[in-house]
């Protein structure tokens, strides 16, 4: 069971950065803005706790399954950084591969029925 689960969503960070850099104005309550900033700070802290990169975790998972990654994110599970990588194998079976964010070892690999 995960004690704390924080997901680094690259698309949310990219969208937030694009909005901020592009000068697009969005009216949002201050509370929502503060919440988004807190999530971004947590995501940056979580990413800093990982010793391998997201792209390296994807390479490891693809090699493990023998397929191509379709999505990946970073979670904190039981206090440690874990990359969750979804990989589609050559036979079109979808796997969820968990890669340790510190040492790059495959923690688990299972068929994803979702």
C-alpha positions in Angstrom: 0.0 0.0 0.0 1.3 3.4 -0.9 1.7 5.7 2.1 2.1 8.8 0.0 1.5 9.0 -3.6 2.5 12.1 -5.5 2.6 12.0 -9.3 4.8 14.1 -11.4 2.7 14.9 -14.3 5.0 16.2 -17.0 2.0 17.3 -19.1 0.6 19.4 -16.3 4.0 21.0 -15.6 4.5 21.6 -19.4 1.1 23.2 -19.6 1.7 25.3 -16.6 5.0 26.5 -18.0 3.5 27.1 -21.4 0.8 29.2 -19.9 3.2 31.2 -17.7 5.8 31.7 -20.5 3.2 32.4 -23.2 1.6 35.2 -21.3 -1.8 33.6 -21.3 -3.9 34.9 -18.5 -6.2 32.7 -16.6 -8.4 33.9 -13.8 -8.1 31.4 -10.9 -8.8 31.6 -7.2 -5.7 32.2 -5.1 -6.3 29.0 -3.3 -6.1 27.0 -6.5 -3.0 28.8 -7.6 -1.3 28.1 -4.2 -2.3 24.4 -4.5 -0.8 24.2 -8.0 2.4 25.8 -6.8 2.6 23.4 -3.8 2.2 20.4 -6.2 4.9 21.7 -8.5 7.3 22.1 -5.5 6.5 18.6 -4.4 7.1 17.3 -7.9 10.4 19.0 -8.2 11.5 17.7 -4.8 10.4 14.2 -5.7 12.3 14.3 -9.0 15.3 15.5 -7.1 15.1 12.4 -4.9 15.4 10.2 -8.0 19.0 9.4 -9.0 18.1 8.2 -12.5 16.3 10.2 -15.2 12.8 9.6 -16.5 14.3 8.7 -19.9 16.6 6.2 -18.3 13.7 4.6 -16.4 11.8 4.3 -19.7 14.8 2.6 -21.4 15.0 0.1 -18.5 11.3 -0.7 -18.7 11.3 -1.0 -22.5 14.3 -3.4 -22.4 12.7 -5.4 -19.6 9.5 -6.0 -21.5 10.8 -5.8 -25.0 8.4 -3.1 -26.1 7.7 0.6 -26.3 6.7 2.9 -23.5 3.4 4.8 -23.8 3.4 6.7 -20.5 5.6 7.2 -17.4 5.4 9.1 -14.2 7.2 9.4 -10.9 5.6 8.3 -7.6 6.9 8.3 -4.1 6.1 4.9 -2.6 7.0 4.1 1.0 9.4 7.1 1.0 11.3 6.1 -2.2 11.1 7.4 -5.7 9.6 4.9 -8.2 8.9 5.4 -11.9 5.7 3.7 -13.2 6.2 3.0 -16.9 3.5 1.6 -19.1 5.0 -0.5 -21.9 3.3 -2.2 -24.9 5.1 -5.4 -25.8 5.5 -6.6 -29.4 2.4 -8.9 -28.9 0.4 -5.8 -27.9 0.2 -6.8 -24.2 0.3 -3.8 -21.9 2.6 -4.0 -18.9 3.1 -1.8 -15.9 6.7 -1.7 -14.9 8.0 -0.2 -11.7 11.6 1.0 -11.8 13.5 2.1 -8.7 14.3 5.8 -9.1 17.5 5.5 -7.2 19.3 2.4 -8.5 17.3 1.7 -11.8 16.3 -1.9 -10.8 13.0 -3.3 -12.0 10.9 -3.6 -8.8 7.9 -5.3 -10.5 6.4 -6.0 -13.9 2.8 -7.1 -14.4 0.2 -7.2 -17.2 -1.9 -4.1 -16.9 -5.6 -5.2 -17.3 -6.9 -1.7 -16.8 
